[in-house]
């Protein structure tokens, strides 16, 4: 693979950079670069700006309103957007359920849902994990009983990210209790406003309301909201999980945070000299940078497979493992650079910006919360231990 960008690709990078300079709101840029909390409207504004530019669905086919960008174009955009301080595109709509609807949905589902995802008219969340079914997703118990015109859904989903903002949820449900676990699962699209749907917050260790549990009590879901064939939802699930694990890698975000780490390490001093001159600390940064470069190459290979309309395979598990480990390692070193000042956990300061009441530098705000929040990366989307099993079985043949 030639890692040098040609003239066309370099021109595209310039186009993306100019768009970001002109259209990315300064208040959003400030929040992202300083680790402050983004409001739901910030994500919606950004998606609508991309949609207005015609860039709302980077990897989508042109026939569905997408850009049909190739792997290199997607990589360039993600890198430039992250470095500029743009929010991460909410994956649940654009990058997760939309590819499933494109691949397995009916024409009616495609015509209705896809334009609303592009314009951020709908906010989607994911209904996969249950209290007893996380990494072992096939053991899920939430049941959907089919009637003449509707399914009646009962059960619970948990760790539902940003479900408090969502108006739609895509769910794996059990539609055949007698079949083998993977065979008796179906993929449903559920309106969150339907009677019987209840969202309850889960407050995480960093004090954030990011995830939720969602309860379903006799929720009536129209049969036309079934994606693909009944009892064949595991095919959709595997397809979606491949996209999710590839997206978790977060190459651009890791590069932005690595640059931030190197900048702070050149300023912050220990024993009279910048930390970047400390041999041990500089070696740790260099190792992360080497690992990140290797991850970029693998990421481009996975994106190339998607461009050929092949679902991400076990390579996505590699991205998930190394991407999450690198992000966690960077967050740990960021806390170490700032030292004791990084341990101040004040959510109000992360909402409103730096508060003069806090001791230490302004860049300390949010570092502890980010460190704590990123501990989840090696668990969600299928724990890293499960991903290693997938690699051993599908790549190594063990």
C-alpha positions as CSV (number, residue, x, y, z in Angstrom):
1,X,0.0,0.0,0.0
2,X,1.4,3.4,-1.0
3,X,1.2,5.6,2.0
4,X,2.1,8.8,0.1
5,X,-0.9,11.0,-0.9
6,X,-1.2,11.8,-4.6
7,X,-2.1,15.3,-5.9
8,X,-5.9,14.6,-6.0
9,X,-5.8,13.4,-2.4
10,X,-3.8,16.4,-1.3
11,X,-6.3,18.7,-3.0
12,X,-9.1,16.9,-1.2
13,X,-7.3,17.5,2.1
14,X,-7.1,21.2,1.3
15,X,-10.8,21.3,0.6
16,X,-11.6,19.6,3.9
17,X,-9.3,21.9,5.8
18,X,-10.8,25.0,4.2
19,X,-14.4,23.8,5.0
20,X,-13.4,23.2,8.6
21,X,-11.8,26.6,8.9
22,X,-14.9,28.3,7.5
23,X,-17.8,26.2,8.9
24,X,-16.8,24.6,12.2
25,X,-18.4,26.8,14.9
26,X,-15.7,28.3,17.3
27,X,-17.7,27.4,20.4
28,X,-17.7,23.7,19.4
29,X,-14.0,23.8,18.4
30,X,-13.2,25.3,21.9
31,X,-15.1,22.6,23.7
32,X,-13.5,19.7,21.9
33,X,-10.0,21.0,22.1
34,X,-10.3,21.7,25.8
35,X,-12.1,18.5,26.9
36,X,-15.3,20.3,27.8
37,X,-18.8,18.8,27.6
38,X,-20.7,18.9,24.3
39,X,-24.4,19.5,24.4
40,X,-26.7,17.4,22.2
41,X,-27.3,20.5,20.0
42,X,-23.6,20.6,19.3
43,X,-23.7,17.2,17.7
44,X,-26.9,18.1,15.8
45,X,-25.5,21.4,14.5
46,X,-22.3,19.7,13.3
47,X,-24.2,16.9,11.4
48,X,-26.4,19.4,9.8
49,X,-23.5,21.5,8.6
50,X,-22.0,18.4,7.1
51,X,-25.3,17.6,5.5
52,X,-25.6,21.1,4.0
53,X,-22.1,20.5,2.5
54,X,-23.2,17.2,1.1
55,X,-20.9,15.3,3.4
56,X,-23.4,13.9,5.8
57,X,-22.8,10.3,4.9
58,X,-19.2,9.9,3.9
59,X,-19.1,6.2,3.2
60,X,-22.7,5.9,2.0
61,X,-23.5,5.1,-1.7
62,X,-24.4,8.1,-3.8
63,X,-27.9,6.6,-4.4
64,X,-28.7,7.1,-0.8
65,X,-27.4,10.6,-0.5
66,X,-23.9,9.7,0.6
67,X,-20.5,10.9,-0.7
68,X,-19.3,7.4,-1.7
69,X,-15.8,8.5,-0.5
70,X,-13.1,6.0,-0.9
71,X,-11.0,4.8,2.1
72,X,-8.3,7.5,1.7
73,X,-10.9,10.3,1.5
74,X,-12.6,9.0,4.7
75,X,-9.3,8.8,6.4
76,X,-8.3,12.3,5.4
77,X,-11.6,13.8,6.5
78,X,-11.6,12.0,9.9
79,X,-8.0,13.1,10.6
80,X,-8.6,16.7,9.6
81,X,-11.9,17.0,11.5
82,X,-10.4,15.6,14.6
83,X,-7.3,17.8,14.5
84,X,-9.5,20.9,13.9
85,X,-11.6,20.1,17.0
86,X,-14.8,18.9,15.3
87,X,-17.1,16.6,17.3
88,X,-17.0,12.9,16.5
89,X,-19.9,12.0,14.2
90,X,-22.5,10.3,16.3
91,X,-22.0,6.7,15.1
92,X,-25.4,5.2,16.0
93,X,-27.2,6.7,13.0
94,X,-24.7,7.5,10.3
95,X,-22.2,4.7,10.9
96,X,-24.1,1.9,12.5
97,X,-27.9,1.6,11.7
98,X,-27.7,3.3,8.4
99,X,-25.3,0.7,6.8
100,X,-27.6,-2.0,8.1
101,X,-30.6,-0.4,6.5
102,X,-28.7,0.1,3.3
103,X,-27.6,-3.5,3.2
104,X,-30.7,-5.3,4.6
105,X,-33.5,-2.8,4.8
106,X,-36.6,-2.6,2.6
107,X,-36.9,0.2,0.0
108,X,-39.6,1.8,2.2
109,X,-37.2,1.8,5.2
110,X,-34.4,3.2,3.1
111,X,-36.6,6.0,1.8
112,X,-37.9,6.9,5.2
113,X,-35.0,6.6,7.6
114,X,-31.9,7.4,5.6
115,X,-32.7,11.1,4.7
116,X,-33.7,11.7,8.4
117,X,-30.4,10.3,9.6
118,X,-28.4,12.5,7.2
119,X,-30.2,15.7,8.3
120,X,-30.0,14.8,12.0
121,X,-33.8,14.8,12.2
122,X,-33.6,11.5,14.0
123,X,-31.2,10.7,16.9
124,X,-30.5,7.0,17.1
125,X,-29.3,4.9,20.0
126,X,-28.3,1.2,20.2
127,X,-30.2,-1.5,22.0
128,X,-27.8,-4.5,22.1
129,X,-26.5,-5.1,25.6
130,X,-28.7,-6.4,28.4
131,X,-27.9,-7.0,32.1
132,X,-27.1,-10.6,31.4
133,X,-25.9,-10.2,27.7
134,X,-23.0,-8.0,27.0
135,X,-20.0,-9.6,25.4
136,X,-22.1,-12.8,25.1
137,X,-24.7,-11.0,23.1
138,X,-26.4,-14.1,21.8
139,X,-27.7,-14.8,25.3
140,X,-30.0,-11.7,25.1
141,X,-33.5,-12.2,26.4
142,X,-35.6,-9.2,25.4
143,X,-38.6,-10.8,23.6
144,X,-40.7,-9.7,20.7
145,X,-44.0,-11.7,20.1
146,X,-45.5,-11.3,16.6
147,X,-49.1,-10.5,16.1
148,X,-51.0,-9.6,12.9
149,X,-49.7,-6.1,12.5
150,X,-47.3,-5.6,15.4
151,X,-44.6,-7.1,17.6
152,X,-45.2,-6.8,21.3
153,X,-41.8,-6.2,22.9
154,X,-40.9,-6.8,26.6
155,X,-37.5,-6.6,28.3
156,X,-34.6,-4.3,29.1
157,X,-31.5,-2.9,27.4
158,X,-28.6,-1.3,29.2
159,X,-25.5,0.9,28.7
160,X,-27.5,2.7,26.1
161,X,-25.3,5.6,25.1
162,X,-27.0,9.0,24.9
163,X,-30.4,7.3,24.9
164,X,-31.8,10.3,26.8
165,X,-31.6,12.3,23.6
166,X,-32.7,9.6,21.1
167,X,-36.1,9.3,19.4
168,X,-35.3,6.0,17.8
169,X,-33.5,2.8,19.0
170,X,-32.4,-0.2,17.0
171,X,-32.7,-3.4,19.0
172,X,-31.8,-7.0,18.9
173,X,-34.8,-9.0,20.2
174,X,-35.6,-12.7,20.6
175,X,-38.4,-13.8,18.3
176,X,-37.9,-17.6,18.6
177,X,-37.4,-19.1,22.0
178,X,-36.9,-22.6,20.6
179,X,-34.2,-21.9,18.0
180,X,-30.5,-21.8,18.7
181,X,-29.4,-18.5,20.4
182,X,-28.1,-16.8,17.2
183,X,-30.9,-18.1,15.0
184,X,-33.8,-16.8,17.1
185,X,-32.8,-13.1,17.0
186,X,-34.4,-10.3,14.9
187,X,-33.4,-6.7,14.3
188,X,-36.1,-4.1,15.1
189,X,-36.4,-0.3,14.7
190,X,-38.4,1.1,17.6
191,X,-39.8,4.6,18.1
192,X,-38.7,5.8,21.6
193,X,-41.9,7.7,21.9
194,X,-44.0,4.5,21.8
195,X,-46.0,3.9,25.1
196,X,-44.1,1.5,27.3
197,X,-40.6,2.7,26.6
198,X,-38.9,4.1,29.8
199,X,-35.3,5.5,29.9
200,X,-33.5,5.6,33.2
201,X,-30.1,7.2,33.7
202,X,-26.9,5.5,34.7
203,X,-24.4,7.9,36.2
204,X,-20.8,6.8,35.5
205,X,-17.7,7.1,37.7
206,X,-16.8,10.5,36.1
207,X,-20.2,11.9,37.2
208,X,-21.6,11.9,33.7
209,X,-25.1,11.0,32.4
210,X,-23.9,9.3,29.2
211,X,-25.4,5.9,29.4
212,X,-28.9,4.6,30.3
213,X,-31.0,1.6,30.9
214,X,-34.1,1.3,28.7
215,X,-37.2,-0.7,29.7
216,X,-39.8,-2.0,27.3
217,X,-43.2,-3.0,28.7
218,X,-45.7,-4.3,26.1
219,X,-44.3,-2.0,23.5
220,X,-46.1,-2.3,20.1
221,X,-43.7,-2.2,17.1
222,X,-45.1,-2.3,13.6
223,X,-44.0,-5.4,11.7
224,X,-42.7,-3.2,8.9
225,X,-40.0,-2.0,11.3
226,X,-38.3,-5.4,11.1
227,X,-35.0,-5.1,9.2
228,X,-34.2,-8.2,7.1
229,X,-35.8,-11.5,7.8
230,X,-37.3,-12.6,11.1
231,X,-34.9,-14.7,13.1
232,X,-32.0,-13.6,10.9
233,X,-31.1,-10.6,12.9
234,X,-27.7,-12.1,13.9
235,X,-26.5,-11.4,10.4
236,X,-27.4,-7.7,10.8
237,X,-25.8,-7.7,14.3
238,X,-22.5,-9.1,13.0
239,X,-22.5,-6.6,10.1
240,X,-23.1,-3.7,12.5
241,X,-20.6,-4.8,15.1
242,X,-17.9,-4.8,12.4
243,X,-18.6,-1.2,11.7
244,X,-18.8,-0.3,15.4
245,X,-15.5,-1.9,16.2
246,X,-13.8,-0.1,13.2
247,X,-15.2,3.2,14.3
248,X,-14.0,2.8,17.9
249,X,-10.4,2.9,16.7
250,X,-10.6,6.7,16.7
251,X,-7.4,7.3,14.7
252,X,-7.9,11.0,14.2
253,X,-8.9,11.6,17.8
254,X,-5.9,9.7,19.0
255,X,-3.6,11.8,16.8
256,X,-5.2,15.0,18.1
257,X,-4.7,14.0,21.8
258,X,-1.2,12.8,21.1
259,X,-0.3,16.2,19.7
260,X,-1.9,17.8,22.8
261,X,0.2,15.4,25.0
262,X,3.4,16.3,23.3
263,X,2.6,20.0,23.5
264,X,1.9,19.9,27.3
265,X,5.0,17.6,27.9
266,X,7.1,20.3,26.3
267,X,5.8,22.9,28.7
268,X,5.2,21.1,32.0
269,X,8.4,20.7,34.1
270,X,9.6,18.1,36.6
271,X,12.9,18.7,38.5
272,X,13.7,21.8,36.5
273,X,13.2,20.5,32.9
274,X,10.3,19.7,30.6
275,X,8.9,16.2,30.8
276,X,9.5,15.7,27.2
277,X,13.3,15.7,28.0
278,X,12.8,12.9,30.5
279,X,14.1,9.8,28.7
280,X,11.5,7.4,30.1
281,X,8.6,9.6,29.5
282,X,9.7,10.5,26.0
283,X,10.1,6.8,25.2
284,X,6.5,6.1,26.3
285,X,5.3,8.8,24.0
286,X,7.4,7.5,21.1
287,X,6.0,4.0,21.6
288,X,2.4,5.3,21.4
289,X,3.2,7.2,18.3
290,X,4.7,4.0,16.6
291,X,1.7,2.0,17.6
292,X,-0.6,4.6,16.2
293,X,1.1,4.7,12.9
294,X,0.8,0.9,12.6
295,X,-2.9,1.2,13.5
296,X,-3.5,3.7,10.7
297,X,-2.3,1.3,8.1
298,X,-4.7,-1.4,9.4
299,X,-7.5,1.1,9.5
300,X,-6.9,1.9,5.8
301,X,-7.1,-1.8,5.0
302,X,-10.4,-2.2,6.7
303,X,-11.8,0.9,5.0
304,X,-10.7,-0.4,1.7
305,X,-12.7,-3.6,2.3
306,X,-15.8,-1.5,3.1
307,X,-15.2,0.5,-0.2
308,X,-15.5,-2.8,-2.0
309,X,-18.8,-3.4,-0.2
310,X,-17.3,-6.1,2.0
311,X,-18.3,-6.1,5.7
312,X,-15.4,-5.6,8.1
313,X,-14.0,-8.9,9.2
314,X,-11.8,-9.9,12.1
315,X,-9.5,-7.0,11.2
316,X,-12.1,-4.8,12.9
317,X,-11.3,-6.6,16.1
318,X,-7.6,-5.6,15.8
319,X,-8.7,-2.0,15.3
320,X,-10.9,-2.1,18.3
321,X,-8.2,-3.6,20.6
322,X,-5.3,-1.4,19.6
323,X,-7.3,1.7,19.1
324,X,-8.9,1.6,22.5
325,X,-5.5,0.7,24.2
326,X,-3.8,3.7,22.5
327,X,-6.5,6.1,23.6
328,X,-6.3,4.9,27.1
329,X,-2.6,5.1,27.2
330,X,-2.7,8.7,25.9
331,X,-5.2,9.7,28.5
332,X,-3.1,8.2,31.3
333,X,0.0,10.2,30.2
334,X,-2.0,13.4,29.9
335,X,-3.0,13.0,33.6
336,X,0.6,12.4,34.5
337,X,1.8,15.5,32.6
338,X,-0.5,17.8,34.6
339,X,0.1,16.0,37.8
340,X,-2.1,16.6,40.9
341,X,-4.1,19.4,39.2
342,X,-5.6,16.8,36.8
343,X,-7.4,15.1,39.7
344,X,-9.9,17.9,40.1
345,X,-13.2,16.5,38.9
346,X,-15.6,19.4,38.5
347,X,-18.4,18.7,36.0
348,X,-19.7,22.3,36.2
349,X,-16.3,23.5,35.1
350,X,-16.4,21.1,32.1
351,X,-19.8,22.5,31.1
352,X,-19.1,26.2,31.4
353,X,-15.3,26.2,30.7
354,X,-12.4,26.8,33.0
355,X,-13.4,28.2,36.4
356,X,-11.0,30.6,38.3
357,X,-11.9,28.7,41.5
358,X,-9.9,25.7,40.3
359,X,-6.2,25.6,41.1
360,X,-3.7,24.9,38.4
361,X,-3.7,25.4,34.6
362,X,-6.8,25.6,32.5
363,X,-5.9,22.6,30.5
364,X,-6.3,20.4,33.6
365,X,-10.1,20.7,33.4
366,X,-11.6,17.5,32.2
367,X,-8.5,15.3,32.2
368,X,-9.5,13.2,35.1
369,X,-13.0,12.8,33.8
370,X,-11.6,11.8,30.4
371,X,-9.3,9.3,31.9
372,X,-12.1,7.7,33.9
373,X,-14.5,7.7,31.0
374,X,-12.0,6.1,28.6
375,X,-11.6,3.0,30.9
376,X,-14.8,1.8,29.2
377,X,-13.3,1.6,25.8
378,X,-11.8,-1.9,26.3
379,X,-15.2,-3.2,27.4
380,X,-17.9,-1.8,25.1
381,X,-18.4,-2.9,21.5
382,X,-17.3,-6.4,22.7
383,X,-14.6,-6.6,25.4
384,X,-11.0,-6.8,24.2
385,X,-10.8,-10.3,25.6
386,X,-13.7,-11.3,23.3
387,X,-12.0,-9.6,20.3
388,X,-8.8,-11.6,21.0
389,X,-10.9,-14.8,20.8
390,X,-12.3,-13.6,17.5
391,X,-8.8,-13.0,16.1
392,X,-7.5,-16.4,17.3
393,X,-10.4,-18.2,15.7
394,X,-10.8,-16.4,12.5
395,X,-7.2,-15.3,11.7
396,X,-4.9,-17.7,13.5
397,X,-7.3,-20.7,13.3
398,X,-6.9,-21.6,16.9
